Amino acid sequence: MLIQYYGHSCFKITTKPAGRGREDVVVFFDPFDKSVGLRPPQGQADLVLVSHNHSDHNNVSALKGEPYVIDIPGEYSAKGVNVIGITSFHDNKEGTERGTNTIFVLESEDLRVCHLGDLGTDLSEKQLEKINGIDILMVPIGGRNYTIDGEKAVDIIKKIEPKMIIPMHYKIKGSTVEVDDEKKFCSEIGSCPKEKVSKINIKKKDLEEKEMAVVIMDIE
């Protein structure tokens, strides 16, 4: 499984679907528009997962092809991968300020990847049960009322206990979104690697010895 970061909350995952002799499936999470200040994602897409209907997360039209779009909670089997969408809130006032947010769990290549979207509050026991057994967690850390901040992110990470953590929705070079950078999160979690990467290639066996390993990603 190849994971590439485009900035903000957008990732591209290239994965091998279930079954033999099938071509790779390209999945995008939360494609953004120009309002972010970064170059919007481009390229062919088979599947697009949209956590909520804001322009910095739902720019499906930037992508090529005729992708299958999932933007509401539920359980899906599409393009040879399984997806679970879980209802959550974009704020800490039960959605009254920013509405709802869909957490996605993508299952492929024996890996469970969770993208928390613009989560703005803690997770309930019921939500945690559905997210149980996560290998790779994509978690927002930027705070500033848009999402949870670095401190709350670490609290949630400890409840989920993923093998690998990929922070997102934080300040990077070129971004015009007023959010925190990764420093607060790194201080709270204890350590972050100095080197940032734009892509990672992961197999299930690579994560066997890992416990909450942090990967800091940046755009190319």
Buried (B, 14 or more C-beta within 10 A) or exposed (E): BEBBBBBBBBBBBBBBBBEEEEEBBBBBBBBBBEBBBBEBBEEEBBBBBBBBEBEBBBBEEBBEEEBBBBBEBEEBEBBBBBBBBBBBBBBBEEBEEBBBBBBBBBBBBEBBBBBBBBBBBBBEEEBBEBBEEBBBBBBBBBBEBBBBBBBBBBEBBEEBEBBBBBBBBBBBEEBEBEBBBBEBBBEBBEEBEEEBBEEBEBEEEBBEEEEBBBBBBEBE
